[in-house]
Amino acid sequence: MVRVPVEQAPVLDFKKDVRVDRVNVTGLKRTKDDFIKPIVRELFHATNFGDVLVKADKVHRRLENLECFKNIEIFVDTSKGPKASPDGIEVTFDVTEMNWLLGSVNAMAGSEEAALVVGGRAPNILGRGEKVQLEYTHSNTHNTNMALSVSKPLVNMKSNAKIKSSIYQSNASFGASGFNEQDRAANIAFEFNSAPNVHHTVLWEAVWRYLDSTTRTVPMSVREQNGHSMKSSLIHSITMDRRNKPVFPSSGTLIDITTEFAGLGGDVGFVKNEIKMQANVSLFKDFVLQGTLQKGLLSEYSDNKTSHICDRFFLGGATSVRGFEFRGLGPHEDNISLGSELYWAAGLHLYAPLPFKVFERNFGDFFRTHLFVNAGNLGKFDSGMDYRDFFKQMVASARMSCGAGLAVRIGNSARFEINYCVPVSVQQGDRPIKGCQLGVGISFL
């Protein structure tokens, strides 16, 4: 927020040439001056009053991204004093630093489980944006995760760059696929923006994994993968999010591309690519047509290093292809979902506001009714054939479902759905659901 003295408001000229004589940052206690200077320095390049306001807002966002301050206010005033320029102005950022230690207790949920997250963090611990964070997660299905991370923003780069490292241990049970997984991992990541709304993450991770069967009746194709494995991989992800809001967008597109190369050490080796796309078009008066498309491919490149069931793709569930159980689509053996190395999924949605006028205002913004059609396929396909035959093979055995439901926004990033689903096309071994299906999550097909 930019505050301008009221007495000056009637004579403001946004095209008027001005010179920024001084930039003040008040309220700093443990934050170092040399950490803040590279951020506010660009204000001195402003040439007119409108440019000052634009650059001040940009600096405000960069200061917010540091996660060091709980409140930031901007004041713009004319320069005073013997060294003031005739057209000089001063910009002041009044900040309130976060406490040394912060704690939090949050709840999160997915399509199959709910979890409690207890955490603590020490922001700006050394005065240059360093953050240490510890989190423990426990779900109603007894999945657990404990993670310790350290991060630091790189303010000399104007791309909101950050370096982050973490170690963690997770225990998860995948009953639908017949295995439990324990991971002990360490990673280091470099994050930056290459353009507005274009975010990159480059991550190296080493994971010591242990798989064991959930029951003695799990098929041999799963049990033979039990035991220890070591995966060392390099991952690059790019997210281009040009939607007007993350939940119930009315316009814009989202493209998320992830590439993982595993085999830089360890006994696991593969190349895994996945792309997710979303487009939103506003039709009329809050009616929005949304299309989604996802595709993934995993390829092994060495006889000495292989992939495991935990590396494969899975489809089905309230946040995936609706109308199927969690991991209920694709190859199965003895009712155990095996996953596969290739998948595609698509969805078409029509979102509309609640049909009651009493809900038109703020309360109604949390709700949307929607009609949907979902389709997808998962399996082993002969990629060596002609691309036209390959495309026909992937489409011919596709699964499809349709339905209607109610979606509820939770905060600014998650939502809850209750849908009535009708499976239209099902293959042998699938586990379809006809009727009501509940789902909570951040990412939906």
C-alpha positions as CSV (number, residue, x, y, z in Angstrom):
1,M,0.0,0.0,0.0
2,V,1.3,3.4,-0.9
3,R,0.3,6.4,1.3
4,V,0.5,9.9,-0.1
5,P,-0.1,12.9,2.2
6,V,-3.7,14.1,1.7
7,E,-2.9,17.7,1.2
8,Q,-0.9,16.8,-1.9
9,A,-3.5,14.6,-3.5
10,P,-5.3,17.3,-5.6
11,V,-2.1,18.3,-7.4
12,L,-0.6,14.9,-8.1
13,D,0.7,14.5,-11.6
14,F,1.8,11.0,-12.4
15,K,3.9,12.1,-15.4
16,K,5.7,14.8,-13.5
17,D,9.5,14.4,-13.5
18,V,10.8,13.7,-10.0
19,R,14.1,12.6,-8.5
20,V,14.2,10.1,-5.6
21,D,16.6,11.7,-3.1
22,R,16.3,9.2,-0.4
23,V,14.8,5.8,0.5
24,N,14.3,5.0,4.1
25,V,13.6,1.6,5.7
26,T,12.4,2.0,9.3
27,G,11.7,-0.7,11.8
28,L,14.7,-2.9,11.1
29,K,16.2,-4.6,14.1
30,R,18.1,-7.8,13.4
31,T,17.8,-7.4,9.6
32,K,21.1,-6.2,8.0
33,D,21.2,-3.1,5.9
34,D,23.3,-4.8,3.2
35,F,20.5,-7.3,2.7
36,I,17.9,-4.6,2.1
37,K,19.9,-2.2,-0.1
38,P,19.9,-4.3,-3.3
39,I,16.1,-4.5,-3.1
40,V,15.3,-0.8,-2.7
41,R,18.1,0.4,-5.0
42,E,16.0,0.3,-8.1
43,L,13.8,3.2,-6.8
44,F,16.6,5.6,-7.6
45,H,16.1,4.8,-11.3
46,A,12.5,6.2,-11.3
47,T,12.1,9.2,-13.6
48,N,8.5,10.3,-12.9
49,F,6.0,10.1,-10.1
50,G,4.0,7.3,-11.7
51,D,7.2,5.3,-12.1
52,V,8.0,5.8,-8.4
53,L,4.7,4.3,-7.4
54,V,5.2,1.3,-9.7
55,K,8.7,0.6,-8.5
56,A,7.6,1.1,-4.9
57,D,4.9,-1.5,-5.3
58,K,7.5,-3.9,-6.9
59,V,9.9,-3.4,-4.0
60,H,7.0,-4.0,-1.6
61,R,6.3,-7.4,-3.2
62,R,10.0,-8.3,-3.0
63,L,10.1,-7.5,0.6
64,E,7.0,-9.6,1.2
65,N,8.6,-12.5,-0.6
66,L,11.5,-12.5,1.9
67,E,9.2,-13.8,4.6
68,C,11.0,-11.6,7.2
69,F,8.3,-9.0,7.8
70,K,4.7,-9.4,9.0
71,N,3.7,-5.8,8.0
72,I,5.1,-3.4,5.4
73,E,3.8,0.1,4.7
74,I,4.9,2.7,2.1
75,F,5.0,6.5,2.5
76,V,5.9,8.9,-0.3
77,D,6.6,12.5,0.5
78,T,8.5,15.5,-0.8
79,S,12.2,15.9,0.1
80,K,13.0,18.3,2.9
81,G,16.3,19.7,4.1
82,P,19.2,21.6,2.7
83,K,20.3,18.8,0.3
84,A,16.8,18.3,-1.1
85,S,16.4,18.5,-4.9
86,P,13.7,20.9,-6.3
87,D,11.7,18.0,-7.6
88,G,13.0,15.5,-5.0
89,I,10.9,13.0,-3.1
90,E,11.5,10.5,-0.3
91,V,10.2,7.0,-0.1
92,T,9.9,5.3,3.3
93,F,9.2,1.7,4.0
94,D,8.0,1.1,7.5
95,V,8.4,-2.6,8.4
96,T,7.6,-4.8,11.3
97,E,9.8,-7.8,11.6
98,M,8.5,-11.2,12.4
99,N,9.3,-12.8,15.8
100,W,12.4,-14.9,16.3
101,L,10.4,-18.1,16.6
102,L,7.0,-18.9,15.1
103,G,4.8,-22.0,15.5
104,S,1.8,-23.3,13.6
105,V,-0.7,-26.1,13.7
106,N,-2.6,-26.8,10.4
107,A,-4.8,-29.4,8.9
108,M,-4.6,-30.6,5.4
109,A,-6.4,-33.2,3.4
110,G,-6.2,-35.2,0.2
111,S,-8.6,-37.5,-1.6
112,E,-7.8,-40.4,0.7
113,E,-6.6,-38.9,4.0
114,A,-6.6,-36.0,6.4
115,A,-3.4,-34.9,8.2
116,L,-2.3,-32.7,11.0
117,V,0.8,-30.6,10.5
118,V,2.7,-29.2,13.4
119,G,5.6,-26.9,12.7
120,G,8.0,-24.3,13.9
121,R,10.2,-21.9,12.1
122,A,12.9,-19.3,12.8
123,P,12.6,-16.5,10.1
124,N,15.5,-14.2,9.3
125,I,17.6,-16.0,11.9
126,L,20.9,-14.3,10.9
127,G,19.5,-11.1,9.6
128,R,19.8,-11.8,5.9
129,G,16.6,-13.8,5.2
130,E,17.8,-17.2,6.4
131,K,15.0,-19.4,7.6
132,V,15.1,-22.7,9.5
133,Q,11.9,-24.7,9.6
134,L,10.9,-28.0,11.2
135,E,7.6,-29.8,10.4
136,Y,5.9,-33.0,11.5
137,T,2.9,-34.4,9.7
138,H,0.7,-37.2,10.9
139,S,-2.4,-38.5,9.0
140,N,-5.4,-40.5,9.9
141,T,-4.0,-43.4,7.9
142,H,-0.8,-43.2,10.1
143,N,1.4,-41.8,7.3
144,T,4.0,-39.6,8.8
145,N,6.6,-37.1,7.6
146,M,9.3,-35.1,9.5
147,A,11.3,-32.5,7.6
148,L,14.0,-30.0,8.5
149,S,14.8,-27.3,6.0
150,V,17.0,-24.3,5.6
151,S,16.5,-21.5,3.0
152,K,18.0,-18.2,2.0
153,P,16.8,-15.6,-0.6
154,L,19.4,-14.3,-3.0
155,V,18.6,-10.6,-3.1
156,N,21.3,-9.6,-5.5
157,M,19.4,-11.5,-8.2
158,K,16.2,-9.7,-9.3
159,S,14.4,-13.0,-10.1
160,N,13.2,-13.8,-6.6
161,A,15.9,-16.4,-6.4
162,K,16.2,-18.6,-3.4
163,I,18.4,-21.5,-2.3
164,K,16.9,-24.2,-0.1
165,S,18.1,-27.5,1.4
166,S,16.2,-30.0,3.5
167,I,16.4,-33.5,5.0
168,Y,13.3,-35.6,5.7
169,Q,12.0,-39.0,6.6
170,S,8.5,-40.1,5.5
171,N,6.5,-43.2,6.1
172,A,3.5,-43.8,3.7
173,S,1.2,-46.7,3.1
174,F,-0.3,-47.3,-0.4
175,G,-2.8,-50.0,0.3
176,A,-4.3,-49.7,-3.1
177,S,-1.0,-50.7,-4.6
178,G,0.0,-53.2,-1.8
179,F,3.1,-51.6,-0.5
180,N,4.5,-49.4,2.3
181,E,7.3,-46.9,1.6
182,Q,9.8,-45.3,3.9
183,D,12.0,-42.6,2.5
184,R,15.1,-40.9,4.1
185,A,16.2,-38.1,1.9
186,A,18.4,-35.0,1.5
187,N,18.1,-32.4,-1.2
188,I,19.2,-29.0,-2.3
189,A,17.1,-26.7,-4.6
190,F,17.5,-23.4,-6.5
191,E,14.4,-21.5,-7.2
192,F,14.0,-18.4,-9.4
193,N,11.6,-16.6,-11.8
194,S,12.6,-16.2,-15.4
195,A,9.7,-14.0,-16.2
196,P,6.5,-12.7,-14.5
197,N,4.5,-15.7,-13.3
198,V,7.1,-18.2,-14.6
199,H,8.8,-20.1,-11.8
200,H,11.6,-22.6,-12.0
201,T,12.9,-25.1,-9.5
202,V,16.1,-27.0,-10.1
203,L,16.6,-29.7,-7.4
204,W,19.0,-32.5,-6.7
205,E,17.8,-35.2,-4.3
206,A,19.2,-38.4,-2.9
207,V,16.6,-40.8,-1.4
208,W,17.2,-44.0,0.5
209,R,14.0,-46.0,0.0
210,Y,12.6,-49.1,1.6
211,L,9.5,-50.9,0.3
212,D,7.6,-53.7,2.0
213,S,4.3,-55.4,1.3
214,T,1.1,-54.4,3.2
215,T,-0.1,-58.0,3.4
216,R,1.0,-61.5,2.6
217,T,-1.5,-61.8,-0.3
218,V,0.1,-59.0,-2.3
219,P,1.0,-60.4,-5.8
220,M,4.6,-61.4,-6.5
221,S,5.0,-58.6,-9.1
222,V,4.9,-56.2,-6.2
223,R,6.6,-58.3,-3.5
224,E,9.7,-58.8,-5.7
225,Q,10.4,-55.1,-5.4
226,N,10.5,-55.1,-1.6
227,G,13.7,-54.0,0.0
228,H,16.1,-51.1,-0.2
229,S,17.0,-48.9,-3.1
230,M,18.9,-45.6,-3.6
231,K,17.7,-43.0,-6.0
232,S,19.8,-39.9,-6.9
233,S,18.1,-37.6,-9.3
234,L,18.1,-34.2,-10.8
235,I,14.7,-32.5,-11.2
236,H,13.7,-29.4,-13.1
237,S,10.2,-28.0,-12.9
238,I,8.7,-24.9,-14.6
239,T,5.3,-23.5,-13.7
240,M,3.7,-20.8,-15.9
241,D,0.6,-19.6,-14.0
242,R,-1.3,-16.8,-15.8
243,R,-4.7,-17.5,-14.1
244,N,-6.4,-14.6,-12.4
245,K,-6.7,-16.8,-9.2
246,P,-5.6,-20.3,-8.2
247,V,-9.1,-21.5,-7.1
248,F,-12.1,-21.1,-9.4
249,P,-10.2,-19.0,-12.0
250,S,-12.3,-17.3,-14.6
251,S,-9.5,-16.7,-17.1
252,G,-5.9,-17.6,-17.8
253,T,-3.8,-20.6,-18.3
254,L,-1.6,-22.9,-16.2
255,I,1.3,-25.0,-17.6
256,D,3.4,-27.2,-15.2
257,I,6.3,-29.2,-16.7
258,T,8.5,-31.5,-14.6
259,T,11.5,-33.5,-15.8
260,E,13.4,-35.9,-13.6
261,F,16.6,-37.7,-14.5
262,A,17.4,-40.4,-12.0
263,G,20.7,-42.3,-12.0
264,L,23.4,-39.9,-10.8
265,G,24.5,-42.6,-8.4
266,G,22.4,-45.3,-6.7
267,D,20.7,-48.3,-8.3
268,V,17.7,-46.5,-9.7
269,G,17.7,-45.0,-13.2
270,F,15.0,-43.5,-15.4
271,V,13.9,-40.4,-17.2
272,K,10.4,-39.1,-16.1
273,N,8.5,-36.3,-17.8
274,E,5.1,-35.0,-16.9
275,I,3.1,-32.0,-18.1
276,K,-0.1,-30.5,-16.8
277,M,-2.1,-27.9,-18.5
278,Q,-5.3,-25.9,-17.7
279,A,-7.2,-23.2,-19.6
280,N,-10.1,-21.2,-18.4
281,V,-12.6,-19.2,-20.5
282,S,-15.4,-17.0,-19.0
283,L,-18.6,-17.5,-20.9
284,F,-21.1,-15.2,-19.2
285,K,-21.9,-14.0,-15.7
286,D,-19.6,-16.2,-13.7
287,F,-20.0,-19.2,-16.0
288,V,-16.6,-20.6,-16.7
289,L,-15.5,-23.4,-19.1
290,Q,-12.3,-25.1,-18.0
291,G,-10.2,-27.6,-19.9
292,T,-7.4,-29.7,-18.4
293,L,-4.9,-32.0,-19.9
294,Q,-2.2,-34.1,-18.3
295,K,0.4,-36.5,-19.7
296,G,3.3,-38.5,-18.2
297,L,6.0,-40.8,-19.5
298,L,8.7,-42.8,-17.6
299,S,11.5,-44.4,-19.6
300,E,14.4,-46.6,-18.4
301,Y,17.7,-46.1,-20.1
302,S,20.0,-48.7,-18.6
303,D,20.0,-52.4,-17.9
304,N,21.9,-51.9,-14.7
305,K,19.5,-49.4,-13.2
306,T,15.7,-49.8,-13.1
307,S,12.6,-48.1,-11.8
308,H,10.2,-49.4,-9.1
309,I,6.5,-49.4,-8.5
310,C,6.8,-46.2,-6.4
311,D,8.2,-44.4,-9.4
312,R,5.2,-45.1,-11.7
313,F,2.1,-43.1,-12.6
314,F,-1.3,-43.9,-11.1
315,L,-4.8,-42.7,-12.1
316,G,-8.1,-42.6,-10.4
317,G,-9.7,-40.8,-7.4
318,A,-11.6,-37.7,-6.5
319,T,-8.7,-35.4,-7.5
320,S,-7.8,-37.4,-10.6
321,V,-10.1,-39.1,-13.0
322,R,-13.4,-38.9,-11.0
323,G,-15.7,-41.9,-10.9
324,F,-12.9,-44.3,-10.0
325,E,-11.4,-45.3,-6.7
326,F,-8.1,-44.0,-5.6
327,R,-5.6,-45.6,-8.0
328,G,-8.5,-47.5,-9.4
329,L,-7.8,-47.1,-13.1
330,G,-5.2,-49.1,-15.1
331,P,-3.4,-52.4,-14.7
332,H,-4.4,-54.5,-11.7
333,E,-3.4,-57.8,-10.4
334,D,-5.5,-59.4,-7.6
335,N,-7.2,-56.0,-7.0
336,I,-3.8,-54.4,-6.5
337,S,-3.0,-51.3,-8.6
338,L,0.3,-51.7,-10.5
339,G,0.5,-48.3,-12.1
340,S,2.3,-47.8,-15.4
341,E,5.0,-45.8,-17.2
342,L,2.6,-43.9,-19.5
343,Y,-0.6,-42.1,-18.9
344,W,-2.8,-39.3,-20.1
345,A,-5.9,-37.7,-18.6
346,A,-8.2,-34.9,-19.6
347,G,-11.1,-33.0,-18.2
348,L,-13.8,-30.6,-19.3
349,H,-15.7,-28.6,-16.6
350,L,-18.5,-26.0,-16.6
351,Y,-18.4,-24.0,-13.4
352,A,-21.4,-21.9,-12.4
353,P,-22.4,-19.9,-9.2
354,L,-25.0,-21.1,-6.8
355,P,-28.5,-20.6,-8.3
356,F,-29.8,-18.7,-5.3
357,K,-29.6,-14.9,-5.2
358,V,-29.0,-14.9,-1.5
359,F,-25.6,-16.4,-2.1
360,E,-24.5,-13.9,-4.9
361,R,-22.3,-11.8,-2.6
362,N,-19.2,-12.7,-0.7
363,F,-20.5,-16.0,0.7
364,G,-21.3,-17.2,-2.7
365,D,-17.7,-16.8,-3.8
366,F,-16.8,-19.8,-1.8
367,F,-19.1,-22.1,-3.8
368,R,-19.4,-23.3,-7.4
369,T,-21.6,-25.9,-9.0
370,H,-20.0,-27.8,-11.9
371,L,-20.6,-30.4,-14.6
372,F,-17.7,-32.4,-15.7
373,V,-16.5,-35.0,-18.1
374,N,-13.2,-36.8,-17.3
375,A,-11.2,-39.3,-19.5
376,G,-7.8,-40.9,-19.3
377,N,-5.8,-44.0,-19.9
378,L,-2.9,-45.7,-18.1
379,G,-1.0,-48.8,-19.2
380,K,1.8,-50.2,-21.3
381,F,1.6,-49.1,-25.0
382,D,3.8,-50.0,-27.9
383,S,5.6,-46.7,-28.5
384,G,7.5,-48.2,-31.5
385,M,4.5,-48.3,-33.8
386,D,3.4,-45.6,-36.1
387,Y,2.3,-42.5,-34.2
388,R,-1.3,-42.7,-35.7
389,D,-1.7,-46.3,-34.5
390,F,-0.1,-45.4,-31.2
391,F,-2.6,-42.6,-30.7
392,K,-5.5,-44.9,-31.6
393,Q,-4.3,-47.5,-29.1
394,M,-4.2,-44.9,-26.3
395,V,-7.7,-43.6,-27.1
396,A,-9.4,-46.9,-27.9
397,S,-9.1,-48.2,-24.3
398,A,-9.6,-44.9,-22.6
399,R,-11.8,-44.7,-19.5
400,M,-14.4,-42.0,-19.2
401,S,-16.7,-40.6,-16.5
402,C,-19.1,-37.7,-16.2
403,G,-21.1,-36.1,-13.4
404,A,-22.1,-33.1,-11.5
405,G,-21.2,-31.7,-8.1
406,L,-20.5,-28.9,-5.7
407,A,-17.1,-27.4,-5.1
408,V,-16.2,-25.3,-2.1
409,R,-13.1,-23.1,-1.8
410,I,-10.9,-23.6,1.3
411,G,-8.6,-20.6,1.8
412,N,-6.7,-19.4,-1.3
413,S,-5.3,-22.6,-2.6
414,A,-7.4,-25.7,-1.8
415,R,-11.0,-26.8,-2.4
416,F,-13.5,-29.5,-1.4
417,E,-15.7,-31.4,-3.8
418,I,-18.7,-33.6,-3.5
419,N,-19.7,-35.1,-6.8
420,Y,-22.2,-37.6,-8.2
421,C,-20.2,-39.7,-10.7
422,V,-21.3,-41.9,-13.5
423,P,-18.5,-44.1,-15.1
424,V,-19.1,-44.2,-18.9
425,S,-16.2,-46.4,-20.1
426,V,-14.5,-49.0,-17.9
427,Q,-11.9,-51.6,-18.7
428,Q,-11.3,-55.0,-17.0
429,G,-9.6,-54.7,-13.6
430,D,-10.7,-51.1,-13.0
431,R,-12.5,-50.1,-9.8
432,P,-15.2,-47.7,-10.8
433,I,-17.5,-45.7,-8.4
434,K,-21.1,-44.9,-9.4
435,G,-22.5,-42.4,-7.0
436,C,-21.2,-39.8,-4.5
437,Q,-17.5,-39.2,-4.3
438,L,-15.7,-36.8,-1.9
439,G,-12.4,-35.1,-2.5
440,V,-10.2,-32.5,-0.8
441,G,-7.0,-31.1,-2.3
442,I,-5.0,-28.4,-4.1
443,S,-4.5,-29.9,-7.5
444,F,-7.5,-31.4,-9.4
445,L,-7.9,-32.8,-12.9
